[in-house]
Amino acid sequence: MKPFQFKLESVLHLRERNQTEAQQSHAAAGRRLETLLAELSESEAEHKALAQQLEDMQRSTFRPAERDIIWNALKYQKDHCGRLQQKADAAVKDLEEKREKLLAAQSEHEAMVKLREKDEQEYNRAAEHADRAMVDDLVNARHAAKQKPG
């Protein structure tokens, strides 16, 4: 009997490639989110430092121009934090979508692997049956040859 050959091997490879691409896409989305969250944290820390600087400045003597500079920087930093938060929210949504795609790709790949295993088991059973039938035929032929008067 010829060796086992899975008829859907190309589909299996395609599903495997899709799974790998989904894993890479998910990992990239996770890295993007981590980067945005780090930027957001840094921006929030800068905002907090500016707020503290403005508070300290108001307790002491200051020039109005210095206060305006700090106030504008504080406003800019708050807006920047808001933009980063929106990007982070979008990145979380994107990460969830990538996760769903990854789970679907893994499921499709696993289904093909199981189908391949099932087909291979059936092939092995058929091969065993053919081997047994061949042995039985040989035994019967030998037995028949001994029975013939000759």
N, C-alpha and C positions, 0 to 999 in steps of 0.2 A: 504494500500500500504506500502511496506517495505521502510525503510529510504534510502535516496540517498547514493549511493556508486559510487565514481569515478573509472572507470575501469583502468585508467592509474595513479592511486595514487602512485604506486611504481616509475614510471617514474618521476612524479612530485617531489617526495622526492629526487630522484637521481639528478635532475636538481637543486634542492635547495641546495643539498650538494656540487655540482660542483660550484655553485655560491659562496657559503661560502668559499670554498677552493680557488677560484680565488680571492676573496676579501682579504683573508689572504696572499696569494702570492703577490698580488699587494702592500699591505701594507708593507710586508717584503722588497720588492724591493725598495719601497720609503724610508724606514729607511736606507737600505744599501747605497742608493744614498746620503741621507743626511749626513751619517757618512763619506763617501768619500769626499764630498764637504767640510765638516768641516776640515778633515785632509788636504785637498788640500789648503784651506785657511790658515791653521796654517803653512803648509810647505812654502807657498809663503811669509808669514810674516817673517819666519825664513830666507828665502833667501834674502829678502829685508834688514833685519837687518844685515846679513853677508856682503852684498854689501856695506851697509853704513859703517860698521866697517872697511872694506878694504879701502874704500875711505878715511875715517878719518885717517887710518894708513898711507896711502900714503902721506898725507899732513904733517905728523910729522916724527920723526925719528923712525925707526923700524929695527928690525933684519930680514934678508931675510927668516930665518926659520919660524918666526911668520907669515910673509906674505904668505909663502907657505902653512902653516897650514890653514889659512883663505881661501886662494885660493882653496885648495882641498875641504874644507868644502863647499864652495860656489858651486863648480862644482858638488859635491855629492848632494847638496840640489836642484840644478837645475835639475839633472837627476831624483831625487826623485819626484819632482813636475811633470815632464813629465810622469813618470810611474803612478802617481796618476791621472793625467788628462786622460790618456788612460783608466784607470779603471773607472773613472767617466763617460767617454763617453760610455763605454760598459754598465755601470749601467743605463744610460739614455735610451739606446737602449733596455735593458732588461725591464725597467719600462714601456716603450711604448708597448712592446710585452705583458706584463702582463695586461696592461690596455685594449688592444685589446681582450685578452682572457676573461677578466672580463666583458667587454661589450657584448661579444658573449654569455657568461654564463647567464648574466642578461636577455638578449633578449630571450634565450631559456626558461628560467624559467618563464618569463612573458607570453610567448606564452602558456605554459602549464597551468598557472593560469587562463588565459583567456578562454582556452578550458574547464577547470573545471567549471568556472562560467557559460559558455554557456551550458554545459551539465546539470548543476544544474538547470538553468532556464528552460530548456526543460523538465526536470523531474518534476519541480514544475507545469509547464503548463499542463503536462499530468496528474498529480495528481489532479489538479483542475478540469480538464475535467472529469476525472473518478468520482470525488466527485459529480459534477453536474449531470452526467449521473445516478449515484446511487440515488440521490435525485429525479430526474425526474422519474425514475422507481418506486420509493416509492409513489410519488404523483400519477402517472398513475395507480398503483396497488390499491391505496386507492380509487381513483376516480372510477375505474372499479368495485371495491367491492361495492360501494354505488349505482352504476347503476344496478347491478344485482337484479332482483326481487327475493326476497327470503323469 
